[in-house]
Amino acid sequence: DRKQAVEELRENQQRLLFLLKNSSDSLVILNADGSQRYVSPAAERITGFPVAELEGRSLPQIIHPDDLANVAKAWDECLAHPERTVTVQYRHVHKTRGWVVSEAIAQSFLAEPSVHGVVAAVRDVTERTRAEEERRRLQEQLNQVQKMESIGRLAGGVAHDFNNMLGVILGQVEL
């Protein structure tokens, strides 16, 4: 029985490692001070940094300075309400591309002895963000074109009415 239990445990560990390695999201366990204790292999695809270079780094070292206040607010909420998941979007440093837009969904398990940390699933949403920005820009252009079209129709209507009035006036002048 013991040998079978050990074999099942080994299989479960291999399955978990396979899932972590092949996940599109990076899974991170953060200490109470915000330093990264565990970073899954997917983080290398997202950030360009090897896992060993990410583990131990704190939030201010990896998050864009302009986004730190928003992340700190989400962090405080996560710690204050461990029963909730908290979602935050921010720019994460990339080894060669500058910054990538990331989205983290986190929950505090600091009181859980087996985890004793904040667990976060982090994904790269750079392309989604660019697509949303492009859609917003195109919508603004469409709105501008529609406004110009409306102004053109109004001007055409005014010109038509003015032309009709001029025709009547010219007709009266000729008589």
C-alpha positions in Angstrom: 0.0 0.0 0.0 2.8 2.4 0.9 4.6 1.7 -2.4 1.3 2.4 -4.3 0.7 5.6 -2.4 4.3 6.8 -3.2 3.7 6.0 -6.9 0.4 7.9 -6.9 2.0 10.8 -5.2 4.8 10.8 -7.8 2.3 10.7 -10.7 0.3 13.6 -9.1 3.5 15.7 -8.8 4.4 15.0 -12.4 0.9 15.9 -13.6 1.0 19.1 -11.6 4.4 20.0 -13.0 3.2 19.3 -16.5 0.2 21.5 -16.0 2.3 24.4 -14.5 4.8 24.1 -17.3 2.3 24.2 -20.1 -0.1 26.8 -18.7 -0.5 30.0 -20.6 -0.9 31.8 -17.3 2.0 32.2 -14.8 1.2 31.1 -11.3 2.9 33.0 -8.6 3.1 32.7 -4.8 4.0 35.9 -3.1 5.2 36.4 0.5 3.4 38.8 2.8 6.0 41.5 1.9 5.2 41.2 -1.8 8.3 39.3 -2.8 7.8 36.4 -5.2 8.5 33.1 -3.5 7.4 30.8 -6.4 7.1 31.6 -10.1 5.8 29.0 -12.6 7.7 28.4 -15.9 5.0 30.2 -17.9 6.4 33.5 -16.5 9.5 33.2 -18.8 7.2 33.2 -21.8 5.4 36.3 -20.5 8.3 38.3 -19.2 11.4 37.0 -21.0 13.1 36.5 -17.6 14.2 33.1 -16.4 12.2 31.9 -13.3 15.4 32.2 -11.2 15.6 35.9 -12.0 12.0 36.6 -11.0 11.9 34.6 -7.7 12.7 36.9 -4.8 11.9 40.1 -6.7 9.4 42.4 -5.0 6.4 44.2 -6.7 8.2 47.6 -7.1 11.0 45.8 -9.0 8.7 44.3 -11.7 5.8 46.7 -12.0 5.7 50.0 -13.9 6.0 52.9 -11.5 2.8 54.5 -12.8 0.9 51.3 -12.0 2.3 50.8 -8.5 -0.4 52.7 -6.7 -3.2 50.7 -8.4 -1.4 47.4 -7.6 -0.7 48.4 -4.0 -4.5 49.2 -3.6 -5.3 45.7 -5.0 -2.7 44.1 -2.8 -4.1 45.8 0.3 -7.6 44.7 -0.6 -6.4 41.1 -1.2 -4.8 41.0 2.3 -7.8 42.6 4.0 -10.3 40.3 2.4 -8.7 36.8 2.0 -12.1 35.3 1.1 -12.2 37.4 -2.2 -10.3 37.2 -5.4 -8.9 40.5 -6.6 -8.1 41.4 -10.2 -5.7 44.1 -11.3 -4.2 45.2 -14.6 -0.7 46.7 -14.8 2.5 46.8 -16.9 5.1 44.2 -16.0 8.7 44.6 -16.9 9.9 42.5 -19.8 13.5 41.5 -20.3 13.7 42.7 -23.9 10.4 44.4 -24.9 10.2 47.0 -22.2 6.7 46.4 -20.7 3.9 43.9 -21.2 0.4 44.6 -20.0 -0.5 41.9 -17.5 -3.6 41.0 -15.6 -3.4 39.2 -12.2 -6.1 37.5 -10.4 -5.0 37.0 -6.8 -6.2 35.6 -3.5 -4.6 35.6 -0.1 -3.8 32.3 1.5 -1.5 33.7 4.1 -3.4 31.9 6.9 -3.3 28.6 5.0 -0.2 26.7 6.4 0.4 24.7 3.2 0.6 27.9 1.1 1.3 30.8 3.5 1.3 33.3 0.6 -0.8 35.2 -1.9 -1.5 33.1 -5.0 -1.8 35.0 -8.3 -2.6 33.8 -11.8 -0.9 36.3 -14.2 -1.5 36.5 -17.9 -0.2 38.7 -20.7 -3.0 40.9 -22.0 -0.9 43.2 -24.2 -2.5 42.1 -27.5 -6.0 42.3 -26.0 -5.3 45.8 -24.7 -3.9 46.9 -28.1 -7.0 45.5 -29.8 -9.3 47.3 -27.4 -7.4 50.5 -27.9 -7.5 50.1 -31.7 -11.3 49.4 -31.5 -11.7 52.5 -29.4 -9.7 54.6 -31.9 -11.7 53.3 -34.8 -15.0 54.0 -33.0 -13.8 57.6 -32.4 -13.0 57.9 -36.1 -16.4 56.5 -37.1 -18.1 59.0 -34.7 -16.2 61.9 -36.3 -17.1 60.7 -39.8 -20.8 60.4 -38.8 -20.6 64.0 -37.3 -19.1 65.3 -40.5 -21.7 63.5 -42.6 -24.5 65.0 -40.5 -23.0 68.5 -40.9 -22.7 67.9 -44.7 -26.4 66.9 -44.9 -27.4 69.9 -42.9 -25.3 72.2 -45.1 -26.8 70.6 -48.2 -30.3 71.1 -46.9 -29.6 74.7 -46.0 -28.1 75.3 -49.4 -31.1 73.7 -51.1 -33.6 75.9 -49.1 -31.5 79.0 -49.8 -31.4 78.2 -53.5 -35.2 77.8 -53.5 -35.6 81.2 -51.8 -33.2 82.8 -54.3 -35.2 81.3 -57.2 -38.4 82.9 -55.8 -36.6 86.2 -55.3 -35.1 86.2 -58.8 -38.5 85.3 -60.2 -40.1 88.3 -58.5 -37.2 90.6 -59.6 -37.7 89.7 -63.3 -41.3 90.6 -63.2 
